[in-house]
Amino acid sequence: SRPIDSRTLGEKRDVSYGMQRIEVHCKVCGAHQGHVFQDGPSDRGGLRYCINSASLLFEPLNDLDEVRAKVVAWYAPK
């Protein structure tokens, strides 16, 4: 799995609580979004995103291009 648009999420190493993981954050405001782990399905890239539900907005997947455009528009400089 992967972000719908690579311009939206940043990653940094997180070694808190004696764990080694990757923190995912908003590239615009820096807000913590969750973590990504390298133990996901190998046939889908091997990544497992564990994203906080408070940072999600459900968009029905009727048209992937339309959803991607909404995400990009949300993060575009105002």
Sequence and secondary structure as in RCSB ss.txt:
>XXXX:A:sequence
SRPIDSRTLGEKRDVSYGMQRIEVHCKVCGAHQGHVFQDGPSDRGGLRYCINSASLLFEPLNDLDEVRAKVVAWY
APK
>XXXX:A:secstr
   SSTTTEEEEEE GGG  EEEEEETTT  EEEEEES S GGGTS EEEE GGG      S HHHHHHHHHHHH
S  
